[in-house]
Amino acid sequence: MAEIVNLRQARKRKARAEKDATAAQNRLMFGRTKAERTLSDAKTALETKRVEQHKRENGPGDKSGQ
C-alpha cells in the first residue's frame, strides 16, 4: 500500500523549504553584521577625509585648475 500524505502539510513543508532557500541566498548577498557595516563606513569616511585634506584650492592667480 502507498503511504498516506497530508497535502496541506506537504505544501507548507515545500513553502518553508523555498523560504529557507531564499533566505540563504539573501544571507550570501547581503549578510554583513552591523559591526562590519559600521567599520566599512568608518573606513570610507576616513579615506574621503584624507583625500579632501590633500586637495589644493585654486587661488586668484592660479589658472592651472581651469
N, C-alpha and C positions, 0 to 999 in steps of 0.2 A: 504494500500500500504506500501511497505517497504521503509525504509529511504535510501536515496542515500548516498553512501560512496565514497569519493575520495581515491583511493588506494594509490596514491603517498603520500598524507598527512598521511594516516594511517601507512604506512611503516616508514615515518620519525618520527612519534609520537612514534612508537614502538622502533625504534633505539635510540631515545632520552631517553626513559624510561630505556632501558638496560644500556646506558651510565651512567645515573644518579645512577643506582643501583651499577654499578662497582665503581663509584666514592665514593659512600657512604661506600662501603666495604673497599676501599683503605684508606679512612679517618680514619676508625676504626683501621686498621693495622698500618698505617704509620703516623697518624695525630698528630705530635708534632710540636709545634711552634718553631721558630728559637731560641727564648729565652730559652725554655725548653731544647733544644738540647745543647745550649751553657752552660747552668747551669750544665747539666749532664756531659758534657765533662770536665768542670772545676772541678767538684767533683771527677771525676775519676782520673784526673791528680794530685789533691791534695792527694788522698788516695795512689796513686802509689809513690808519692814523700815521704810520711810518711813512707811507708814500706821500701823504698830504704834507708832512713836515719837510720833505725834501724838494717840494715843488718851488720853483722860482717865480716870483711875481715880476711882471714887466713894469719897468719904471717909465717915466715920461719920455726919456731919450732912447729907450731900447726898442729897436724896430725888428729884432730877430724873432719875436714871438708873433708877428703879424702875418 
